[in-house]
Every structure is written in C-alpha cells, then in structure tokens.
Amino acid sequence: MILNKLWRCSVCGYVHEGDQAPDKCPKCGAPKEKFIEIYEDDAKKIYNSDRTNDIHMKIINLADEMIELCKEGIEIDLDPGCVSTFEKAKDEGWVIKQRCKAELETHMKKGKW
C-alpha cells in the first residue's frame, strides 16, 4: 500500500493528507507551522482504521434509526407485549451506540483517526 504523507494540526488534531501541510488548518485556521508530519507507522494506523471507523459510524446511525422506530412502536401502543419488545430494543439500541462510541474513542486515543 502506498501511503500519502499525513500532517496533524497540533492545535485541533485535524489530519491533512498531502505532500506538505496546508497553508492553514481547514478546521481551526491555525497556520502551516502548527502542523506536524505523521510518520509511516502512525500513518498506517490512520489508514488501516479508516474503514472500521466508518463502519462504527454507520452502526451508530443505524442504532439511531432503530431507536426512532421503537419510539414510534411504543407510541402506537398496540399491546403490552409489543410495547415491551420495542422498549427493550430501544434500550439495546442505546447500548449499541455507546459501545461503538467508546470504541471510536479508543481508536482516537491510539492515533487511529
């Protein structure tokens, strides 16, 4: 795998891909001098985790959709068994979201942006 150079803004953590750092940070506006080159081992972590981070975000979004559907089912209030199933699924959706968020935080702390 050919890796492009990566640069991290030392002010906000934004990661830029390119032969050199940008003139200013697209996130916080910090000048070029505030960027630090990310070397090969750490760059590999970032590239390798890119897809799994996207998958975690998709799961979080799907869990949000599931929670909203469960709320709708609870409001319909067809019968106690149905409502109970929706309430449990809504709670499980919250757990799924939090588990993925915690994993993303772990990735960030390990430099897997």
N, C-alpha and C positions, 0 to 999 in steps of 0.2 A: 504494500500500500504506500503510495506517495503522499506524504503529508505536506500541506502548506504550512508556512510559518504562522504561528499564533502569537498574539500580543494581548496581555491583560492590563486593563486600566487599574492603576494602583489606588485610585480614588473610589471607584464604584464597583470594580470587578468585571466590567464588560469585557468580553473576549472578541477580539478582531482577528479576522483571517486575511493575510496578505503578505507581500514581500517586506513591507515595512508598516510601522504603526500609522494610524490615520493622523491627520493634522490636528484633529480634535475628537474627543470621545463622542460618539453618537448618542450616548445615554446622558452623560453629565456635563459634557462640554470641556472636560479637562484637556490641557494641551498635550501634544505628542510626547513631550518629555516625561509625562506621567505614566507612559506605557512601558511594560516590562516584557521582554520576549519570554515565551513559554517554550522550554526546550523539549526535545524529542520524547522523552519518557512521559512527561506530563501532557504533552500534546496528544500522544497516543491514548491516554486515559480519556481525554476530552472527545476525541474522535470515536473511540470504541463505545463510550457511554451515550453518544448522541441518540442512537435509535432506542435504547432502553428508556432513556428519559422521556422520549416522545410517547412510548408505549404507556409509561406510568401516567402521563398527562391525559392520554386518551381514556385510560381506565377511570381516572378521576372524573372526566366529563361524562362517561357512561354511567358512573355511580350517581352523579347529579341528576341525570335523566331518569334513572331508576327511582330515586328519591321523590322526584316530582310526580312520576306516575303513581307511586304508592300513596302520596298525599291525595291525589285525585280519587284513587280507590277508597281511601278512608272516608273522604267526603261523601261519596256515593252511599256508603253505609248499607250495603246490600244485606249482610247478616253478620253476626258476631265472628264466625269462623273466617269469613272473607276479610273483615276488618283486621282481625288478629294477624292473618298472613301478611297483609300489607304493612302493618305496624312493625312486624319482625323484619320484613325485607327492607323497610326504610332504615331501621337501626343497623342492619347489616351493611347497607349502602354507605352509611356514615363510617363504619369501621373500615371498609374497603378504601374509602377516600383517605382516611387518616393514615392507614398503613402505607399507601403509595406516597403520600406527602412526606412521611417520615423517611422513606427510602430515598426520595429525592434530596431531602436534607442531608442524609448520609453521603450521597453522591457528591453534593456540593462541598461538604467538609473534606472529602478526599480528593478534591480537584477534578471531579468528573462532571464538568459543566454540561 
